Structure formats: C-alpha cells, structure tokens
Amino acid sequence: MTLPKNDRRSGQRIPASVAVTIKAPEGSLQLNGQTRDLSVSGIFLYTNSHISEGSQLEMVLILPPELTQGEKRWVCCQASVVRVEDNKDGNFGVAASIRKMDILPEILG
C-alpha cells in the first residue's frame, strides 16, 4: 500500500480547462498552455514546451467564476515552477506556485 504524498497546497484547487499564455523571463519566450486545475495560490497546466523547475513565469488567463465571486476575470500571475512532469503524449505537466495575481482591466469593445 502506498501512502499519499504530503499536499502542500494552501488553497483548494478547482478543476478547470482554461487557455493560458505563459511568458518565461529567461529569453522572453512566450508559450501557450491549458490548465488542468487552479486556485488563487497555485496552478497545474499542460504545455508542449519544457519549462524547468524553479523557473519564474508570468501567466495571463481568465479565472473561472468559482474563484472570483461569480464573474470570469482576466488576471496576470507571477509564479514559480515547483514541479515538471513528462507526459507520454509529448506535453509537459507544470505545477507552479502563484506569488502575485493582478486583475486586469476589462477592455470594452
């Protein structure tokens, strides 16, 4: 029997598939990804490019209503990669701890 790993999450994760744009300051590389789950303190996402553990990221995404008192909100997050998983389909799973989150102003069209 295997024992469960210690869960270091400080907030409850919400399962959500949301498109995310990722910018890694090392070289200003911009990537796209898709979240698996997220909270106000952490995120797990899939991307087709390798991101190293310890990397600092800037991410832009829409938070679902469950995390924003009922309304979807665009946010920009500053995060640190805490774990990277190789997947069989060629994508990488990335777990990151969110240090800072700013709500972006709505652009009216």
PyMOL commands that set and color helices and strands:
alter all, ss='L'
color gray80, all
select helices_A, chain A and resi 65-67
alter helices_A, ss='H'
color red, helices_A
select strands_A, chain A and resi 14-15+19-24+29-38+42-47+56-63+73-86+92-103
alter strands_A, ss='S'
color yellow, strands_A
deselect
rebuild
show_as cartoon
